């Protein structure tokens, strides 16, 4: 080092070679050792560019004369390092410069603090844009979930209308035709009319079954629990699967929207059991609470890995993924418990009412 060169000059020469903004400060104390101010010793050209200020305006001048009170936190970090001798980091906005900075401060010698600034302004703006997009994406996702639930309700309303018309028009017509055929059978040979009566009775039975498949009248006329009990028996018994249905909890006023959604989800889960579980027995439980209703569907079938997320949407049809999305739209949730060879339990929880749509 040149004998005429001070340690500060040597540090300044070193900092000049650093591409990031660097500033060298000296803490000033009074005779009693109390802190008075922070003075600029040196800055490099990168500091001038990023902070948009010339070196001549800084050297030898106190920090507080150059920057406003809003920049006080940067002076505090300099003082902290000067006092303790322990390096520190600080990140935050610089209001006077309009930058977002990350500072690394250390003390190369007593009362002297060097600060390397990393200009993170572009990164911060990109992060803010990303956060805004994430918020927007979350809002869109929630809107899609709500739309999916509303579409299910709209679909059910249409199915209900078809079922009612099928029952009222076709069903009544068949009943009327059957009555006339039986009246004819009393006046003529029963053997001549019997095949026609049998055919009409079959059509009437098919019409009733189709009406139930399209939309369960029990769901509207009696409630969720009787509809689920009938659903379990109607879907599982023909496949040799026994069903044990039970309900518990206080009486609850479950809205029609929630009834429809839970009925649809139970229908999908039972269909999955029939197709994939290889079960011999299914337990259906409806548990009512003051604010929520829970549906448990438990089978003794093959089960699957407990790593549930891998199975979202892989059960065919609506799938667990779709069930989960619709439940989220109404403030509900789904949980799956399963182990290979030990069956599965699916728990669906939903509020008693859904404000996002209406069903008639």
Secondary structure, DSSP 8 states (H G I E B T S, - for coil): --TT--HHHHHHHHHHT-SSEEEEEEEEE-TTS-EEEEEEEEE-HHHHHHHT--GGGTTTSBHHHHS-GGGHHHHHHHHHHHHH---EEEEEEETTTTEEEEEEEEEEETTEEEEEEEE-HHHHHHHHHHHHHHHHHHHHHHHHHHHHHHHHHHHHHHHHHHHHHIIIIIIHHHHHHHHHHHHHHHHS-HHHHHHHHHHHHHHHHHHHHHHHHH--HHHHHT-HHHHHHHHHHHHHGGGT-EEEEEEESS-----HHHHHHHHHHHHHHHHHIIIII--SEEEEEEEE-SSEEEEEEEE-S----S-GGGGTT-SSTTHHHHHHHHHHHTT-EEEEEE-TTS-EEEEEEEES--TT----
